[in-house]
Amino acid sequence: CLIPPSISPVIHAGKYSYKIESIISNIFEECSSQILGYEIVCQSLLMSLIVLILRVVNSQYDLTQTKESQRLSNRIKEYIDKNYTKNISLEDIANKHYISPHYLSHIFKDELGDTPINYIINRRIDKAKNLLITTQSTVQEISRLVGYENANYFNTLFKKTVGMTPGEFR
């Protein structure tokens, strides 16, 4: 997909219109002549045409960086959602996505409005609240289920986040 579905497939080529027209003309000439190697020449011309179209779309909509960072932050969020019950660190997440922890924090906060660590904490606390309401599991069991081996730390974090202890919440 050269252009996102949200953008009209009819784009104004602007300063690239002459180049695009020239490349398309050259492709037709090569296909018509069928001289030795015309397939390779057409493939190369087609690659040039694709790059020019991407330049036009990017210059009009500036999509490359925001789309890529959104995809990355969404992949990070999905990874956290699947692994929040495990003992994962910022470094683990960064290594999994082949980026630095600093860049990971920056992208995640810019795109989703919170740090990855706060997101993990909130994800765990939300799950804990659900388990406190829907199960008869002990606070210690719930703390382990949501990724905290130390129940005292879990209690402290829960109270700091929710404003009451897990027992009071239940």
N, C-alpha and C positions, 0 to 999 in steps of 0.2 A: 504494500500500500504506500504509494508515494505521498499522498496527502491524506490527512485525517478525515474521517467521515463528516466532521463538523464544518469542513470548508467546502465551498462550492467547487465542483470539478472543472469549472470554467475559470481560468485564472488569467489575469492580465500579465503578459510576459515583459512588458516595459522595455528596458534597455537590452534585454536578452532576446527580443523577438527576432532580430535579424539572424543571430547565431542559431536559434532554434530552427528557423526556416531553412537556413543553409544546411544544417545537419540533416534534416528530413529530406531535402532535395538530394544530398549526396547519398543517402541510403537508397532512395529510389533509383538513382543512376547506377549504383553498384549492383543492385538486384536486377536491373534491366540488362546490364552488360554481361553479367555472370562470368567475368574474367576470373582466371585462377586466383583463389584467395579472397573472393568477394565476401564469403561468409564471415571471415575473420574481420575484414574491414567493416562490415555491417555491425558486427557485435561491438567493435570499438566505438563506432559512431553512436550506437544505441546507448552505450555506457555514458558517453559524453552528453547525450540528450537527457538522460536520467539525472545526471549531476546538475545540468542547467535548470531542469524543472525543480529540483530540490532547492537550488539557490533562489529561484523566483519565489517559491512558497516560503522559504525561510526569511527572505528579505521582507515579504509582506506580512508575515505572521509571527516571526521570531519564535519558532516552535522547538528547535532542537534541544536547548538547555532545559527548558521547563518540562518538556515531555520526558526527557531522560531522568531528570531528578525526581519527577513524580513516580516514574516506574521504579526507580531505585528505592525511594522511601516507602512505596507500597510493598515492594518485595521484602524490605526490612520489617515492616509492620506484620506482614504475613508470617515471616519467620518467627517473630516474637510471639504472635498469637498461637503458633504451633508448639513453641518450646518454652513458654513462660513458666511452666511448672518445673523445669529443669534449672540447674544452677548455671545460668548463662551470664556472661559479663559483656561489657561493651566491646572488649577486645575480641571475644569469641564471635560476636555478631559482625564486627568489622572484618575479621579474617574470613568469615564465611562468604562475605560479599566482596572481598579483595579490595578493600578501601581502608583508610586510616580511621581510627576511632574519632579523631577530631572532625574529619570530613563527614563521617556517619552522623555525629551529633548535629552538625551544622545543617545538613540536608534534611534530616528528620524533623528538626525544630522548625526550619523554614517552611516545609511542606505540610506538617501535621500539627504544628503549634505547641509541641511539648518535647522534652528530651526523651531519648530512648529509655533511660533508667526510670524516669517518672512514669512513662507509659507502661513499663513492666510492673512497677509497683501498683499502679492503678488497675491494671488488668488482673493482677493477683488479688487485690483487695476486693474488686467487684465479684470475682469468682468466689472468694471467701464469704462475702455477704450472701450470695446466692446459696452456698452450702450451709451457712448458719441458719437460714430460713427454711430450707427444703430438706435438711437431713438431721439426724440425731447424733452425728459424728461429734467427737470431742473437739475442743479448740486445738489441741495438739495434733490430732489427726488432720484437721482442716489445714493447719499451718503447713504440714508436710505435703498435703495434696496440692497446695497452691505454690509450692516451691521454697518454703522456709523450713529448714531443719530445726532452727532454734525457735521454740514456741514463745519464749519471752521477747525476743526481737520482733516476732510477728505481732504479739500483743501491743508492743510499743508503737510499731509502725501503723497498726490498725487504728489505735487511739489517736495518733497524730493525724492520720488521714481522714477518719470518719468522725472524730470528736467524742467517741466513746469506746469502751473496751468491746471485744467480741462477745463477751457474756452479756453485757448491757444491750448490745445490738440485738442479740437473739431474744 
